[in-house]
Amino acid sequence: GAGAAGAATAAGVAAGAAGCAGAPPGGGSEQAVAASDSPATPESRANRQSIMDLRGAQRTMPRVQHKPSLQPRFRLSALMVTLALLAAACGPRAPSPASEPTPGPAASSFPSVDSPPSAPPTPAGCNAPGLAQAALANLRSLRTLNWSPFGRPETGWEAYAPRVARELGQACPPHSTAFARALATWQARHGVSPSGEMTAATFDRMKVSWQMQRPFVRLSASRICPAPPPETTLAQASPRESYGGKRLLARPRALAAYRRMVAAARAEEPTIAADPRNLTIFSAYRSPDYDAARCVRDGNCDGVARATCSPHRTGLAFDLYVGQAPGFGPDSTAEPNRLRQSQTPTYRWLVANAERFGFVNYPFEPWHWEWAGEAP
């Protein structure tokens, strides 16, 4: 009858009201509304209570038999009452400033733990056919690879990415398929599985090549610790070449090569010239006695941060200012500092150009460069 039709109409609208308050479409019990995933804010509690009151009114409303001529008028009146209650339940309210919740991000904005990282845009010309999975693996491992390439646990290989790219002759970023293709080609040439993915085994093969470019390391591999040159034969760096005004000595030819390199860097890269600290020297020749005293004092001659037989004894090694992370010194071996240094224009210029002037780098320390133009 008309009463049943009006109740059915009100129930359908109430179901819509429940949907606007967070309940599942199609209605449901008061318990389902109360257990909704919506946050329990004052506004949502008021909406739910209004819906419950509306449903309670529907159940308690007596069914009255009306004459057929009154049925349309009753349907219209019942519908208007229901719509008024619905507007009260779902209409906007003006919450008090004290109770207004701070909107949080939508659930969809939180990525799944298993979802791949978002790749930054790939420059033009860096999309090679195939190896998309290898490129994705490189993007992931760039900051998550757990390994110890120099005997100390590290996370990710991002700090070494400029050296790896230089080895591959690749200007494309590590997440690109062109980088993966160049890496696969290098792996095939050096007897490593040509997956196109950066692995600890691949890096170890590169590291051996890089280290053997250092004459001092080649001697050390034969268990030879070279004797230091007489200090009277060394040249002194000028105060403006010294970081912090320290008195620094080096072999004359090595110091001359350093000066040519710095002049070129400042001429070719304006950001290097903009900061007078860039490429200044904070350590050069160090006597064996001085290094031995530091080993005892600091207890860190572990062959990584400091060696018992240091290349600085040769007068051919330079520690250069290439930048620093906030809160760290320019020679801190902490991961955040080395990562920051590997991203500076100064370090990247050195990686690309220092070889022109005879300098090679100890990869674990972005600031440590040795002149290979003279025997240690």
C-alpha positions in Angstrom: 0.0 0.0 0.0 0.9 3.7 0.1 2.4 3.4 3.6 4.6 0.5 2.5 5.7 2.4 -0.6 6.5 5.5 1.4 8.5 3.5 3.9 10.3 1.8 1.1 11.1 5.2 -0.5 12.4 6.5 2.8 14.5 3.4 3.4 16.0 3.8 -0.1 16.9 7.4 0.6 18.2 6.5 4.1 20.5 3.9 2.4 21.8 6.8 0.3 22.3 8.8 3.4 24.3 5.9 4.9 26.4 5.8 1.8 27.3 9.6 2.2 28.2 9.0 5.8 30.6 6.2 5.0 28.4 3.1 5.2 28.4 0.5 2.4 25.8 1.2 -0.3 22.6 -0.7 0.1 22.0 0.1 3.8 23.1 -2.1 6.7 22.7 -2.2 10.4 23.5 0.5 13.0 26.4 -1.7 14.0 27.8 -1.6 10.5 27.6 2.2 10.5 29.3 2.4 13.8 32.0 0.1 12.6 32.7 2.1 9.5 36.3 2.9 8.6 35.6 6.6 8.6 37.5 8.6 11.3 35.4 9.2 14.5 35.2 13.0 14.1 32.4 15.0 15.8 30.9 15.6 12.4 30.9 11.9 11.4 29.4 10.9 14.7 26.6 13.4 14.3 25.9 12.1 10.8 25.7 8.5 12.0 23.4 9.4 14.8 21.1 11.2 12.4 21.0 8.2 10.2 20.2 5.9 13.1 17.4 8.3 14.3 16.0 8.2 10.8 16.0 4.4 10.6 14.5 4.2 14.1 11.7 6.5 12.9 11.1 4.3 9.9 10.6 1.2 12.1 8.3 2.9 14.6 6.2 4.7 12.1 2.7 3.2 12.3 1.2 1.9 9.0 -2.1 3.7 8.3 -4.5 2.7 5.6 -5.4 5.7 3.5 -8.0 6.2 1.0 -6.8 5.8 -2.6 -7.4 9.5 -3.2 -5.0 10.5 -0.4 -2.2 8.1 -1.3 -0.3 10.4 -3.7 -0.5 13.3 -1.2 0.8 11.0 1.6 3.7 9.7 -0.6 4.7 13.3 -1.4 4.5 14.4 2.3 6.5 11.3 3.4 9.1 11.9 0.7 9.5 15.6 1.7 10.0 14.7 5.4 12.6 12.0 4.4 14.5 14.4 2.2 14.5 17.0 5.0 16.0 14.4 7.4 18.5 13.4 4.8 19.6 17.0 4.2 20.1 17.3 8.0 22.2 14.1 8.1 24.4 14.8 5.1 24.4 18.6 4.8 27.6 20.6 5.6 28.2 21.5 9.2 30.5 24.2 10.5 32.8 22.4 12.9 34.3 24.4 15.7 38.0 25.3 15.2 39.0 23.2 18.2 37.5 20.0 16.8 38.3 20.4 13.1 40.5 17.4 12.2 43.6 17.9 10.0 42.9 16.3 6.7 45.4 13.4 6.1 46.5 12.0 2.8 44.2 9.6 1.0 44.9 5.9 1.5 45.8 5.6 -2.2 48.7 8.1 -1.7 50.7 5.6 0.4 52.6 3.3 -1.9 52.6 -0.4 -1.3 55.8 -1.8 0.1 56.0 -4.1 -2.9 55.4 -1.3 -5.4 58.5 -0.3 -7.5 60.1 3.1 -6.9 59.0 5.8 -9.3 61.7 6.4 -11.9 62.7 10.0 -12.6 62.3 11.2 -16.2 64.7 9.6 -18.6 66.6 12.1 -20.8 66.2 12.0 -24.5 68.4 9.4 -26.1 68.6 7.2 -23.0 65.9 4.7 -24.0 67.6 1.6 -25.4 65.5 -1.4 -26.6 65.0 -4.1 -24.0 66.5 -4.5 -20.5 63.6 -2.6 -18.9 63.7 -5.1 -16.0 67.5 -4.5 -15.5 66.9 -0.7 -15.5 64.2 -1.2 -12.8 66.6 -3.4 -10.8 69.3 -0.7 -11.0 66.8 1.9 -9.9 65.9 -0.2 -6.8 69.5 -1.2 -5.9 70.9 2.3 -6.3 69.8 3.1 -2.8 69.0 -0.3 -1.3 71.9 -2.7 -2.1 73.3 -4.0 1.1 77.0 -4.7 0.6 80.6 -4.0 1.8 82.6 -3.0 -1.3 85.5 -1.6 0.8 85.2 -3.8 3.9 82.6 -1.6 5.6 78.8 -2.1 5.3 77.1 0.3 2.9 73.6 0.8 1.6 73.2 1.5 -2.1 75.8 2.3 -4.8 74.6 5.8 -5.6 77.9 7.4 -4.3 79.8 5.3 -6.9 77.4 6.0 -9.8 79.6 8.8 -11.4 82.6 6.4 -11.4 80.5 3.6 -12.8 79.1 5.8 -15.6 82.6 7.0 -16.4 83.8 3.4 -16.7 80.9 2.6 -19.1 81.4 5.8 -21.1 77.8 6.5 -20.3 76.1 9.9 -19.7 72.6 8.4 -19.2 71.4 8.0 -15.6 71.5 4.6 -13.8 67.8 4.0 -14.1 67.8 4.2 -17.9 67.8 1.3 -20.3 70.7 2.8 -22.1 72.8 2.6 -18.9 71.7 -1.1 -18.5 72.6 -1.8 -22.1 76.1 -0.3 -21.6 76.6 -2.2 -18.4 75.6 -5.5 -20.0 78.1 -4.8 -22.8 80.8 -4.1 -20.2 79.9 -7.2 -18.2 80.2 -9.4 -21.3 83.7 -8.0 -22.1 84.9 -8.7 -18.5 83.5 -12.2 -18.0 80.5 -11.2 -15.8 77.0 -12.4 -16.5 75.6 -9.7 -18.9 72.4 -9.0 -17.1 72.7 -5.2 -17.3 72.2 -5.1 -13.5 74.7 -3.5 -11.1 75.8 -6.3 -8.7 78.5 -6.6 -6.1 80.4 -9.0 -8.4 80.3 -6.4 -11.2 81.5 -3.6 -9.0 84.3 -5.7 -7.6 85.6 -6.2 -11.1 85.5 -2.5 -11.7 87.1 -1.7 -8.4 90.1 -3.9 -9.1 90.6 -2.0 -12.4 90.3 1.4 -10.7 92.6 0.5 -7.8 95.3 -0.9 -10.1 95.5 2.5 -11.8 97.1 3.8 -8.6 100.9 3.1 -8.7 100.9 3.1 -4.9 98.3 0.2 -4.8 100.3 -1.8 -7.3 103.3 -1.5 -5.0 101.2 -2.4 -2.0 99.9 -5.5 -3.8 103.5 -6.7 -3.9 103.8 -5.9 -0.1 106.0 -2.9 -0.8 105.6 0.2 1.3 107.6 3.0 -0.5 110.0 5.1 1.5 109.1 8.8 1.8 111.0 11.4 -0.2 113.3 13.8 1.8 111.2 16.7 2.9 113.8 19.1 1.6 112.9 18.0 -1.9 109.2 18.9 -1.5 107.4 22.1 -2.7 105.0 24.0 -0.5 101.5 24.9 -1.6 100.5 28.5 -1.4 98.1 29.7 1.3 95.3 30.2 -1.2 95.7 26.6 -2.3 95.5 25.4 1.3 92.1 24.6 3.0 92.2 26.5 6.2 95.7 27.9 5.7 97.6 24.8 6.6 101.2 24.3 5.6 101.2 21.6 2.9 104.0 19.9 1.1 104.0 17.8 -2.1 106.4 16.7 -4.8 107.1 19.6 -7.2 105.9 17.9 -10.4 102.7 16.7 -8.7 102.0 20.2 -7.3 102.5 21.6 -10.8 100.0 19.1 -12.2 97.5 20.0 -9.5 97.8 23.7 -10.4 97.1 23.0 -14.1 94.1 20.9 -13.2 92.6 23.5 -10.8 93.1 26.2 -13.4 91.2 24.1 -16.0 88.4 23.2 -13.6 87.8 26.8 -12.7 87.8 27.9 -16.3 85.5 25.1 -17.5 83.0 24.8 -14.6 81.7 28.1 -13.2 80.3 26.5 -10.1 83.8 25.4 -9.1 85.2 28.9 -9.5 82.3 30.4 -7.6 83.4 28.8 -4.3 87.1 29.5 -3.4 87.2 26.4 -1.2 86.7 24.0 -4.1 89.7 22.0 -4.9 91.8 23.5 -2.1 94.1 21.0 -0.4 93.5 19.9 3.1 96.1 17.1 3.2 99.1 16.3 1.0 102.5 14.9 2.2 102.4 13.3 5.6 105.4 11.8 7.2 105.3 8.2 8.4 105.9 9.3 11.9 103.0 11.7 11.8 100.7 9.0 10.4 101.8 6.5 13.0 100.9 8.9 15.7 97.5 9.5 14.2 96.8 5.8 14.0 97.6 5.4 17.7 95.6 8.5 18.6 92.5 7.7 16.5 92.6 3.9 16.4 91.2 3.9 12.8 94.0 2.5 10.7 91.7 -0.1 9.3 92.9 0.0 5.7 89.7 1.8 4.6 89.5 5.2 6.3 93.3 5.2 7.0 96.1 2.9 6.1 99.2 1.9 8.2 101.2 2.6 5.0 99.5 5.7 3.6 99.9 7.0 0.1 100.3 10.4 1.7 103.9 9.4 2.6 104.8 9.6 -1.1 104.1 13.3 -1.6 101.9 12.4 -4.6 98.5 12.2 -2.8 96.2 15.1 -2.3 93.0 15.4 -0.3 90.9 18.0 -2.1 87.8 19.9 -1.0 84.9 18.7 -3.1 82.1 19.8 -0.8 80.5 18.3 2.3 77.2 17.4 3.7 75.7 19.6 6.5 77.1 18.5 9.9 80.1 16.6 8.4 83.7 17.5 7.7 85.2 17.5 4.2 87.0 14.2 5.0 84.2 12.4 6.8 83.8 8.8 5.5 80.2 8.7 6.7 77.8 7.6 4.0 75.7 10.8 3.9 78.8 12.9 3.4 80.3 10.7 0.7 77.0 10.6 -1.1 76.7 14.4 -1.0 80.2 14.8 -2.3 79.6 12.4 -5.2 76.8 14.7 -6.4 78.8 17.9 -6.4 79.9 19.5 -9.7 83.4 19.6 -8.3 83.7 15.8 -7.9 81.9 15.1 -11.1 84.3 17.3 -13.0 87.2 15.5 -11.4 85.8 12.1 -12.4 85.4 13.3 -16.0 88.6 15.2 -16.3 91.3 14.5 -13.7 92.8 11.8 -15.8 93.8 14.4 -18.3 96.2 15.8 -15.7 97.5 12.4 -14.5 95.3 12.1 -11.3 93.4 8.9 -10.2 90.9 8.6 -7.4 90.5 6.2 -4.4 86.8 5.4 -5.0 85.9 5.2 -1.3 87.0 8.8 -0.7 85.7 11.3 -3.2 88.3 13.8 -2.0 91.4 11.6 -2.3 93.4 11.9 -5.6 96.9 10.7 -6.5 99.2 11.8 -9.2 100.3 8.9 -11.3 102.9 10.7 -13.4 105.8 9.7 -11.1 106.8 6.5 -9.3 105.9 6.5 -5.6 
